[in-house]
Amino acid sequence: MGLIKAAVGSVTGTLRDQFQDVVEPVSMGAQTLFVQGRVRGKKGFSSSDVISNGSVIHVYDNMFMILVDGGKIIDYSAEPGYFIVDNSSQPSLFQGQFKESLKEAWERFKFGGGTPQSQKVYYINTQEIKGIKFGTRNPVNYFDSFYNAELFLRAHGTYSVKVNNPLLFYANAVPRNAVQVDVSDINDQYLAEFMEALQAAINQMSADGIRISYVASKSTELSRYMSNVLDESWTKERGLEVVSVGIASISYDEESQKLINMRNQGAMMQDPTIREGFVQSAIASGLQAAGSNTAGAGAAYMGMNLGMGAAGGFMQSASSTNQAQMQYQQNQYQAQGQQFQQEQAPGAPRMKQPGEWFCPECGTLNGGNFCMNCGTKKPE
């Protein structure tokens, strides 16, 4: 019981009438993994799913066709074309792109002989099935040696799979008595296993020293990690492999984001140019704040002078140009502080500050609306 490859002209030309039925994969879609072939007779598709001797089976590109009897595989073809069912012949086993990889599976699942009872044709899609969505429900831990911290990330994206051993896939992954299997039909179980493998793959990337911010751009490596993790359960048992994993977005939990921001700020301050700019900005802000200090600008300038003296580390690591600028500003603070100290010396007249006024009657310096010495009202 086997298949004989027919010449294209004998099926599509005038000799087609000699064939009883033609079997086609009617409902094979982009997300379809497996479908039963339907019999098309001279009057259209029939309700019968039994393949009779002499029928023609049409196999398209990127499809793997198997002829079964009572659930056992009689013959198969990975080559496109037309094939005639001949129950008197031996299995032809058209290997196509799979070549020798199917031999072991064939020995395990082949038909043991006997009179044909209920022959059927099934088609397995050997194209890459794309666009299968995934997302981590809980954050995945990721130790990053660059940040020297245990971080937690969430990942969302899509992955693709491909049947690399159709005989194993039919025997171990396709539900019995199924007439069609789409990705959505088996995705619940496979997605759970995929997510376990994804976490293991991400942890392996962490162990290999890949920075967490590079994970999104490492789809090729991630696919390789996933294939290694799923090799036992998917490839060797079900004939299915992960082709690619595309990370659409990566997000971090709140604590991880804080650690990343803190580490990045520290790394930026190691750059002398950025550090000097930060210092100059801080000095400018300090000057502005000192001028408007309610306790008196002199005291504020003196405080800033002390602060600048304590900031010697920044001075030492700054460029020569900025050192000169910072030294000039430090001299200004010292001058302002000395002036303030002179004003506060015993017997020294205190200089008028903004908002203060001299009493026209007794000459006392006041800050309120009435002279604190003689009670005279502040002039308008």
ZIVEN-V53130 format. One record per backbone hydrogen bond with DSSP energy under -1.0 kcal/mol. NH is the residue of the N-H (numbers start at 1). CO is the residue of the C=O. Records with the same first field share a line. If there is no record, write none. Layout:
# ZIVEN-V53130
NH: CO ; CO
This chain:
# ZIVEN-V53130
2: 86
4: 84
6: 82
12: 8
13: 9
16: 13
18: 15
19: 16
22: 40
23: 56
24: 38
26: 24
32: 29
33: 181
34: 181
35: 123
36: 179
37: 121
38: 24
40: 22
41: 44
44: 41
46: 39
51: 119
54: 85
55: 52
56: 21
57: 83
58: 23
59: 81
64: 124
65: 77
66: 122
67: 75
68: 120
69: 72
70: 118
72: 69
73: 109
74: 67
75: 67
77: 65
78: 94
81: 59
83: 57
84: 4
85: 55
86: 2
89: 86
94: 76
95: 93
98: 95
101: 98
103: 100
106: 102
107: 103
108: 104
109: 105
110: 106
111: 73
120: 68
122: 66
123: 35
124: 64
125: 33
126: 62
129: 161
132: 159
134: 157
136: 155
140: 153
142: 151
144: 149
148: 144
149: 144
151: 142
153: 140
154: 251
156: 249
157: 134
158: 246
159: 132
160: 244
161: 129
162: 241
164: 239
165: 239
169: 165
170: 166
171: 167
172: 168
173: 169
174: 169
178: 175
181: 34
183: 31
185: 182
190: 186
191: 187
192: 188
193: 189
194: 190
195: 191
196: 192
197: 193
198: 194
199: 195
200: 196
201: 197
202: 198
203: 199
204: 200
205: 201
206: 202
207: 203
208: 204
209: 206
210: 205
214: 211
215: 212
217: 214
218: 215
222: 218
223: 219
224: 220
225: 221
226: 222
227: 223
228: 224
229: 225
230: 226
234: 230
235: 230
236: 231
238: 234
240: 234
241: 162
243: 160
246: 158
248: 156
249: 156
251: 154
253: 152
257: 253
258: 254
259: 255
260: 256
261: 257
262: 258
263: 259
264: 260
265: 261
266: 262
267: 263
268: 264
269: 265
271: 268
275: 271
276: 272
277: 273
278: 274
279: 275
280: 276
281: 277
282: 278
283: 279
284: 280
285: 281
286: 282
287: 283
288: 284
289: 285
290: 286
291: 287
293: 290
296: 293
300: 296
301: 297
302: 298
303: 299
304: 300
305: 301
306: 302
307: 303
308: 304
309: 305
310: 306
315: 311
316: 312
317: 313
323: 319
324: 320
325: 321
326: 322
327: 323
328: 324
329: 325
330: 326
331: 327
332: 328
333: 329
334: 330
335: 331
336: 332
337: 333
338: 334
339: 335
340: 336
341: 337
342: 338
343: 339
344: 340
345: 342
348: 345
356: 353
357: 366
359: 364
363: 359
366: 357
371: 376
375: 371
378: 369
